């Protein structure tokens, strides 16, 4: 009888340990990484490294080889820059630039008459949906309709919009926020 009682206590202890461990693991996954410097700060650090007149094109939180960093894409003049900024310390990890051969090639794309929304208006529409800094606005033709591709930098990350160039309706919105559990490009956990 004593043997069954001991086995029962051991089983309850193991079960309780698994339950407690499961709860603490879920709490860790649910916790937002508060020590991250943020996408806006990373963009400002990258701009200072390249020159304050550079235009930020995109900011993404990445994880590679156990290191979490922001990949900041900028353009200054005829150069495209990729600057990697440590997501916790703000230290510049890597800097790479290359000449942008197609920076002035807008001649083959004329704005059609039925496009009634301007780039500025498309940017304002995006900023009404999320507060942040407008990174870029570009007219594009997709599936036979004209849309604006608009990028907004927020403290949490980059938000990309597709805005109908005639009606001003938000066709699509894609968020790439720091607190996402997985990096879509690499399907890796962003948590250490």
N, C-alpha and C positions, 0 to 999 in steps of 0.2 A: 504494500500500500504506500509506503514511504517513497518507493521508487517512482510510482506514477505521479505523486505529488511533486517531486523534484523535477520530473520531466515537464509537467504542466507549468511550473514556475519558469523553467528555462525557455519553454516555447513562448510564454507571455513576454518575457524579457526580450527575446529576439524580435518578436512581432512589434513590441513597443519601440525598440531601437530602429527598426525599419521605418515605422511610421514617423518617428521624430526626425530621422535622417531625411525622409521624403519631404517633410514640411520645410526643413531648413534648406534643402536644395531648391525647392520651389521659391522660397523667399529670396534666395540669392538670384535666381533667374528673373524674378519680378523687380528686383532693385534696379533703379536707374543709375548709370555710372555718373555720379555727381562730380568726380574729379576731372572729367574731361574739360578741356579749355573751351570747347564750343566751336562751331563752324565759322562764326563771324570773327572770333579772335584768330583762328588759324588763317583765314583769308587776309586779315590785316597784317599778320606776321609775314605771309608770303608776299604781299604787296610791298612791304618795306624792304624785303630781300631783293626784289626785282626793280622797284622804283614805284613811288606812289601814284604815278600816272598810268600804271598797268590796269587793265580791265579784267576783273575776275570773271571767268567763264563757268566754272563749276567747282564744287567742293564736295568730296565724298569721304566718309569714314571707312578706312580699310584696316584689315589685319593680315599680317604676313609674317611668318616665322616667329610668332609669339609677340610681335610688336604691333601696337595699335597706333595708327597715324591718320592724319587728314591728307588726302591727295588734292592739292589745289591747282587748278588749271587757270592760267592767266594768258592775256595777250597784251603785248606792248609793241606798238609799231608793227613791223613785219615779222616779229618773233612770237612763237607760242612757248610758254613755260609750263613745266610741271614741277611743283615744289611739294615735297613731303614734309609735313610738320608733325612732330610727336604729339599725340592727342592728350598727353598728360602734362608734359613739361613745356611745350611750345617751342622746343628746339628744332631748327631746320635740319632734317635728316639727309635730304637729297634735293638737288636742283638740276634740272635739265632743260635745255632750250633747243629749238630748231626753227629754221626759217619757215615762214608761212607763205607758200607760193601762191595760194588762191585768195589772199586777203583782199585784193581789189577786183576780183572777178564777179561783179554783179551785173555785167552787161548782158548776159544771156537770159536774165530773168526780169521781165517787165511786170509791174504791178497792173493787174487788169482793172477795168473801170468799175466792175461790180464789187470790188473790195472797198467797203465803206469805213472800216475801222482802221485807224492809224496805229503805228507801232507804239506811240505814246499811250493811246487809249487802251491798247491791249495790255500794256504794262500796268496801267491804273486798275484795270479789271482784276488782274492777278493780285495786286497789292490789296485790293478790297477783300480778297479771300484769305490771304495770309499776310500778317505784318512782316516786313523784312526789307531787304535791299534788292532792288532790281538788278540782276546780273546781265541779262541779254533778252532781246526780242528779235525774232527773225521770221519773216514771211516765208511760208513754204507751201507747196502743193502736195496734198496727200489724198489718195483715193478719189481724185477728180475734184477736190474742193480745196479752197485756200484757207489755211489756218496760220496762226502765229504760234511759234514755239517760244514760250516765255519761261525764263528761269529766275527764281527768287531765292535769295540766301536768307535763311532765318537762323536764330541762335541754335536751333536743333539740327539744322542741315539744309539741304537743297530741296526745293519744291519745283517741279517742272509742270507747266500748263500747256495745253493745246487749246487755243481760243479761236472760235470761228471768225473769219476775217470779215464777214458780212453782218452777222447778227450780234457778235460779241459774246456769244454763249460759251461757257467753259465746256469743251468737248471731253477733255481728259485732264486728270491731275495725278501726279506721281510724286510721292514723298520719299526722300532718302534721308531719314532722321538718324541721329546718333544713337538713340535708344532702341533701334531695331535689334532683334535677337540674332538675325542672320544677315550676312552680306549676300545679296542676290547674285552678284557676279561670281563669287567663289564658294557659295553655299557653306561658309564656315561660321561658327559662332563668333560674335564680336566680344564676348565676355572672356576674360582670362581664365 
